[in-house]
Amino acid sequence: MSNKQEQLYKGLTVYWQKTVDELVKSLYDVGRVASGKTAQSIGAFNKTPVQINSKGFKITISMPDHYQFLDEGVSGTKNNTGISRFKYKDKMPPIKAIRRFMLNRGINAPRGSNTKSGKRRDAESIRNGIAFAIARSLYENGQKPTKFYSKVINDKKLKDFERRLTDLYKANILESIKIK
């Protein structure tokens, strides 16, 4: 790798890390960090985030599978039906994921909770009932969009990146012409 390619690689790597940091900050700003695993996984799976070859370069930012749902939201079946291209149709969110959310947020079963008929319920069945109620509410009302990703990766950001890249290449081209 030539000195100019090395400079380009370093510049792109710094830009990549800045973008990852902005995405994580944006996620915290919208309050969607329960366990921190989503924030930790942004960019974490990139072994080589910046690749330069003879044809150009490629920059990759790995994202968790569910980032689109967080960013764009999910339309509910009864309310907020047009807020997103994603929508609940015939399945509710998984109870297992809701239970994990409850654990991360410290949501526990109230003590001494009984059924309407007066039967005592154990804490596990109470937690499952709460998780079911949360899942049902999400299913019916949807999930509001956060725009945590779209605020960071958007046309303005891409045009700024293009401008910076053009400036870098322009300097390289002018320098290579002077040498010849």
N, C-alpha and C positions, 0 to 999 in steps of 0.2 A: 504494500500500500504506500503510495507516494505521500509526501508531506501534506500536499493539498487535500488528498483524500482523507488523510488522518484528521486534518482540521475539520473537514466537512463531517466526518464520522463523530468527532467529539461534539461539534455544534449540534448535530441532530440528536445525539444522545442526551445532551443537556436539555434540549427542547422537549424531548420525549419525557424525561423525568419531571420537568416543570408541568407538563400537561397531566401526568399521572397525579402529581401533588394537587393540582387544581381540581381534578375529579374527586379526589378523596375529601378535600376541603368542602367542595360543593355538597357532597353527601352528608357531611357533618352539619353544614349550614341548614339543610332542609330537615334535619332531625331524624334521619332514617338509619341510625346506627344503634343497633341493640347490642349485639355481641361484638361487633367490629370485624366480623369475618368478611362481609361484603367489601368493606373499605380495604381490608388487608389483601383481598384477592385482585384488586384492580392493578393490572400490570405485573402481578407477582409471577405469573406463569410464562413470562417472556424470557426465554433463555438468550435470545439475540433479538432485542427489540428493534435495532437498526441494522439493516443489511444493505451493503453497497456492492454493486457488481458492475460489469461493463455496460449494461443497459440502463442503469440508474440506481435507484435505491428503493427500499421498502421499510416502512415504519409500522410496527404492530403494537397495539395496546390490548392486552387480554382483559376481558371483562367477565364478571360472573354471568351465568346464563340468564338470570332474571333481571338484569339491569334495564332492559327495555320496559318491563312492567313497572319498575320503580320510576323510570323517566317519564313514560307516556301515560301511566295509570292504567286502570282496567275498568271498563264500563260494567255497571251492575245490571241485574236482570229486571229490577223494578224502578230504581232511581238512578240518576246520573247515567242514563243509557247511551248518551252520545259523546262521552268525554274522551274516548280512545278508540283506536282501531282494534285493540284487544278487548274481549268481552267474555264474561261468564255466560255459558250457555246451558249446559246440563250437568256440570260438576262443580261442587263447592271446593274452596281451597283445602288442601290436605290438613287434617287435624294434627298430624305429626309436626308439621311446620308451625302451626299455631301454638302447639305445646312448647316447642323450642322458643318461640317468641315470648310466650308467657314466662318461661324460666329465665330468659335474658332480662326481661323487664321486672322480674320479681312479683309477678301476679300469682297469688296463692289463693287457695280455697278458704272461705270464711269458716271460722270454727263453729261447731254445733249446728250445722245446716241440716235441716230435715226436709223431707218431701212434703207435699200437701197433705198426705195421709198420716204424717207424723213419723214415718219410718226414718231411722238414721241412715245417712249415706256416708260412705268412707270418703276420705280426701281425694283419692284417685278418681272416683266417679264424679265428684264435684268439679275437679279440674277438667275432666273430659267434657262435662256439661258446659263449663265456661268456654272452653276451646270451641265447642260446637256452636255456641251462641256467637262468638267472634267470627267464625267461618261463615255462618249464616248471614251475618250482617255484611261482611265483605261481598258475599255472593249477591245479595240483594242491592246493596248500595254502591258497590264498586270500590275502587281504590283511586284516590285523587292523584293526578300527575305531580311529580316533584320537579321535573325539568333539570335535575342535577347534571345530567349528561349534556343535554341540549344547550345549557347555559355555557358550557365549556367548549364542546366540540360543535361548532356552527360555521356558517358561511364566513363570518367576520374573522374567526380564528383561522380558517383555512386560507383566506386571502392574505392575512398577516404572515402566515407560514410561507405562502407562495412568494410574497414580497421579500422576505428574509432570504429565502433560498435563491431567488433571482439575484439579490445583492451579492451573496456568496459566490455564485457561479460567475457573475459579471467580473468580480475581482479576480477570480481564477483565470478566466479567459483573457482578460487584459494583461495579466502577468505572463501568461504563456505566449502571447503575441509579442511582448517586449523581449522575451528571451530569444525568440527566433529572429 
